[in-house]
Amino acid sequence: MGDKPTAAFVLALIGGIFVLIGGIFQAFIGAAISSFGGTSGTTGAPELGSTVAILGILGLIFGIIMMLGGIMMYTKPTSHTMWGVIVLILSLISFATSSFGGFFIGFLLGLIGGILALTFKPTMAPGAMPPPMMSSSMPMGSAPMGSMGTNCKNCGASIPAGATRCPSCGASI
């Protein structure tokens, strides 16, 4: 794990590319059905072709938004949840509308990428600890009960409460 949801980004991006390609393919097929079906005298072919083409164009739009979602969750990791939900929803919808979600591969990769974005937890820097909880009844500068650490007997560095080793020299407490 790191600072950015890299796996979610890669999967959402590749899934979006597949959904985009599937949408282009489906729009092309729909246009072909409309143009060839209208000349042969078959009833319903132009309408069917138009519907298929419109669903393909939706797939193209979904693919672009899924790729944008992958890029945004990587560049702004604080918004990973929102973009994960968007990628997840568009993956599910693309399965029903556009070439079975980009030949099923785009759907599957987008689904996994969205789930990874939702479950992403950024790691803290080594040695970094969240600030102690303060209450309004505590005087400024005092730490809450049980959160005060000790000093290392070996090097004198401050050791946080609950640690078993010194973060500075590694000596046992």
VENWO-V210735 format. One record per run of one state. SS is the DSSP state (hx for helix, st for strand, lp for the rest). FROM is the first residue (numbers start at 1). TO is the last residue. If there is no record, write none. Layout:
ss->(SS;SS)
from->(FROM;FROM)
to->(TO;TO)
//
This chain:
ss->(lp;hx;lp;hx;lp;hx;lp;hx;lp;hx;lp;st;lp;st;lp;st;lp;st;lp)
from->(1;6;40;45;76;77;98;99;104;105;120;150;152;158;160;165;166;172;173)
to->(5;39;44;75;76;97;98;103;104;119;149;151;157;159;164;165;171;172;173)
//
